[in-house]
Amino acid sequence: MPAVSRTVRRGQPKRHSFPFPPRHHKSNSKSVTQSFDLILAGGGLANGLIALRLAQTRPDVRVAIVESGPGIGGDHTWSSFGLDINEEQRRWTQSLFVHRWDCYSVRFPQHARTLDVGYGTTNSAALAAALADALPPSSIITNMPVVALTPTSVTLADQRVLTASGVIDGRGQKKTDALDLRWQKFLGQEVELAQDHGLKGPIIMDATVPQQDGYRFVYTLPFGPRHVLIEDTYFSDGRDLAPDLLRRHIADYAAAQGWQITRTIREEAGILPLAIGGDIEKFLDEGTPGVARVGLAAGLFNPVTGYSFPDAVRMADLVAGLPDFSAATIHRAVRDHAVRVWNSRGMYRILNRMLFLAAQDEERRTILERFYEHPDDLVGRLYAADNRLLDWPKVFSGRPPIPPLRALGTLVRYELGLK
Ligand SMILES: Cc1cc2nc3c(=O)[nH]c(=O)nc-3n(C[C@H](O)[C@H](O)[C@H](O)COP(=O)(O)OP(=O)(O)OC[C@H]3O[C@@H](n4cnc5c(N)ncnc54)[C@H](O)[C@@H]3O)c2cc1C
């Protein structure tokens, strides 16, 4: 089906005057068909940002975003570094950010440091509010699982069929054999304290805590003088997470900082992929043929940190800039992008092989500690997954955190398939 082309009337208020409501017609006695230009299956971060960017730049495009949960974006906080995205991207995502800081810190046993690099946090509520403001209510469908997809249609759990020129699958993390993954898993509690915490900015990694289950650190975001998010975090080989143990660790950590928790406001947990290898084409082929995949479903995350906000912003720009929204155009452009990004990140996966395969016990923490001895801009480029060729000799040289022969042997064995 060709893309529907409309005259763009820029600058008009969009919320209650969306010019092209979805078309409805009964296709048979059981199901109703509605048609759009573009359907976004899954209302998480990646598709939410695509919908938002389209509403900002192409208000003529009739978008539907379909989410199985009760609200767009679930219930997460999403953070990113100032250097992760470019100036224009900072501008168009600005209204989403609910907290910003000018610096952040890391703490290791031998080394603590504050980096003068901005850090900001958005969350699901901010994304949902921005979309509610930008799209007509009929475009946002929640509490509604997608049960089937084709490149031009989506079948909903209530038997409605939505059709469009193109469909994008942003239904999140998929179980896969195509990628070789390890895990960043965490449980966080947003808590109120009896006294001021005195923090000037986030502590991205406090790795002075006892090490277990891989590399362990605590992540703290100060949302207000007595209001913090504390996350007990692990870079682990396995996905198992014991919520009660992590809750106890958070309580112990707060007590060790001299903080008395008076109330737990909310809790969130995640088990995010970190990549050490894999076959991106095979991974993408696991999806519905001809349907573009975005976000975690496209392998678009920083292999070392698990962050995917910057990739989701870039993908939203890419989709919003497409010449048309035919299934073929979207699929080709989005897939090419995902493959290109994956292929450009081989060095990050090598770094992860050091971390997860070559390092033993506390050596994982030493690798991260040594990494944080590098200048701010090099560290910033790692988080943005934007390192230059010349960065890598610096990352891998210096005082080796693990014996070089063991490191080399691990890399060779991995390449030979002898993991
Ligand atoms: C608690 C948590 C905190 C995180 N913090 C950060 C962070 O600080 N910075 C960062 O960059 N990254 C962070 N991440 C990692 C990453 O950014 C998120 O996982 C991000 O949400 C991934 O985006 P996505 O759109 O691919 O998937 P998701 O945001 O998970 O979206 C997928 C959506 O699809 C929906 N869905 C699934 N199946 C169906 C279906 N059949 N029909 C309809 N809808 C369906 C899901 O309900 C979900 O809302 C965090 C992740 C978690 C879980």
The ligand as an SDF file (V2000), in Angstrom:
LIG
                    3D

 53 58  0  0  0  0  0  0  0  0999 V2000
   13.8110   -0.1300   34.9910 C   0  0  0  0  0  0  0  0  0  0  0  0
   14.6370    0.2200   33.7810 C   0  0  0  0  0  0  0  0  0  0  0  0
   15.4620    1.3410   33.8320 C   0  0  0  0  0  0  0  0  0  0  0  0
   16.2510    1.6730   32.7270 C   0  0  0  0  0  0  0  0  0  0  0  0
   17.0580    2.7740   32.7950 N   0  0  0  0  0  0  0  0  0  0  0  0
   17.6920    3.1630   31.6890 C   0  0  0  0  0  0  0  0  0  0  0  0
   18.4230    4.3810   31.6730 C   0  0  0  0  0  0  0  0  0  0  0  0
   18.5520    5.0280   32.7090 O   0  0  0  0  0  0  0  0  0  0  0  0
   18.9800    4.8150   30.5200 N   0  0  0  0  0  0  0  0  0  0  0  0
   18.8680    4.0900   29.3700 C   0  0  0  0  0  0  0  0  0  0  0  0
   19.3280    4.5320   28.3140 O   0  0  0  0  0  0  0  0  0  0  0  0
   18.2570    2.8980   29.3700 N   0  0  0  0  0  0  0  0  0  0  0  0
   17.6650    2.4310   30.5000 C   0  0  0  0  0  0  0  0  0  0  0  0
   16.9940    1.2650   30.4770 N   0  0  0  0  0  0  0  0  0  0  0  0
   17.1690    0.4040   29.3080 C   0  0  0  0  0  0  0  0  0  0  0  0
   16.3280    0.7580   28.1030 C   0  0  0  0  0  0  0  0  0  0  0  0
   16.3840    2.1230   27.8330 O   0  0  0  0  0  0  0  0  0  0  0  0
   14.9090    0.3610   28.2990 C   0  0  0  0  0  0  0  0  0  0  0  0
   14.8410   -1.0180   28.4560 O   0  0  0  0  0  0  0  0  0  0  0  0
   13.9890    0.8470   27.1650 C   0  0  0  0  0  0  0  0  0  0  0  0
   12.7290    0.9370   27.7290 O   0  0  0  0  0  0  0  0  0  0  0  0
   14.0010   -0.0350   25.9280 C   0  0  0  0  0  0  0  0  0  0  0  0
   13.1710    0.5530   24.9670 O   0  0  0  0  0  0  0  0  0  0  0  0
   12.2770   -0.2830   23.9620 P   0  0  0  0  0  0  0  0  0  0  0  0
   11.3350    0.6770   23.3520 O   0  0  0  0  0  0  0  0  0  0  0  0
   13.1220   -1.1350   23.1140 O   0  0  0  0  0  0  0  0  0  0  0  0
   11.4720   -1.3030   24.8890 O   0  0  0  0  0  0  0  0  0  0  0  0
   10.4100   -0.9780   26.0010 P   0  0  0  0  0  0  0  0  0  0  0  0
   10.5600    0.4000   26.5270 O   0  0  0  0  0  0  0  0  0  0  0  0
   10.4630   -2.1050   26.9590 O   0  0  0  0  0  0  0  0  0  0  0  0
    9.0420   -1.0100   25.2100 O   0  0  0  0  0  0  0  0  0  0  0  0
    8.4320   -2.1520   24.7370 C   0  0  0  0  0  0  0  0  0  0  0  0
    6.9490   -1.9750   24.9880 C   0  0  0  0  0  0  0  0  0  0  0  0
    6.2330   -2.9220   24.2280 O   0  0  0  0  0  0  0  0  0  0  0  0
    5.1510   -3.3680   25.0130 C   0  0  0  0  0  0  0  0  0  0  0  0
    4.7290   -4.6500   24.4890 N   0  0  0  0  0  0  0  0  0  0  0  0
    5.3440   -5.8580   24.5570 C   0  0  0  0  0  0  0  0  0  0  0  0
    4.6310   -6.7930   23.9240 N   0  0  0  0  0  0  0  0  0  0  0  0
    3.5400   -6.1640   23.4240 C   0  0  0  0  0  0  0  0  0  0  0  0
    2.4360   -6.6050   22.6460 C   0  0  0  0  0  0  0  0  0  0  0  0
    2.3050   -7.8730   22.2750 N   0  0  0  0  0  0  0  0  0  0  0  0
    1.5060   -5.6970   22.3030 N   0  0  0  0  0  0  0  0  0  0  0  0
    1.6260   -4.3960   22.6450 C   0  0  0  0  0  0  0  0  0  0  0  0
    2.6570   -3.9280   23.3820 N   0  0  0  0  0  0  0  0  0  0  0  0
    3.5920   -4.8010   23.7570 C   0  0  0  0  0  0  0  0  0  0  0  0
    5.7210   -3.4310   26.4220 C   0  0  0  0  0  0  0  0  0  0  0  0
    4.6910   -3.3950   27.3860 O   0  0  0  0  0  0  0  0  0  0  0  0
    6.5880   -2.1830   26.4420 C   0  0  0  0  0  0  0  0  0  0  0  0
    5.9280   -1.0460   26.9400 O   0  0  0  0  0  0  0  0  0  0  0  0
   16.2150    0.8880   31.5590 C   0  0  0  0  0  0  0  0  0  0  0  0
   15.3780   -0.2320   31.5350 C   0  0  0  0  0  0  0  0  0  0  0  0
   14.6170   -0.5680   32.6340 C   0  0  0  0  0  0  0  0  0  0  0  0
   13.7530   -1.8000   32.5780 C   0  0  0  0  0  0  0  0  0  0  0  0
  1  2  1  0
  2  3  1  0
  2 52  2  0
  3  4  2  0
  4  5  1  0
  4 50  1  0
  5  6  2  0
  6  7  1  0
  6 13  1  0
  7  8  2  0
  7  9  1  0
  9 10  1  0
 10 11  2  0
 10 12  1  0
 12 13  2  0
 13 14  1  0
 14 15  1  0
 14 50  1  0
 15 16  1  0
 16 17  1  0
 16 18  1  0
 18 19  1  0
 18 20  1  0
 20 21  1  0
 20 22  1  0
 22 23  1  0
 23 24  1  0
 24 25  2  0
 24 26  1  0
 24 27  1  0
 27 28  1  0
 28 29  2  0
 28 30  1  0
 28 31  1  0
 31 32  1  0
 32 33  1  0
 33 34  1  0
 33 48  1  0
 34 35  1  0
 35 36  1  0
 35 46  1  0
 36 37  1  0
 36 45  1  0
 37 38  2  0
 38 39  1  0
 39 40  1  0
 39 45  2  0
 40 41  1  0
 40 42  2  0
 42 43  1  0
 43 44  2  0
 44 45  1  0
 46 47  1  0
 46 48  1  0
 48 49  1  0
 50 51  2  0
 51 52  1  0
 52 53  1  0
M  END
$$$$
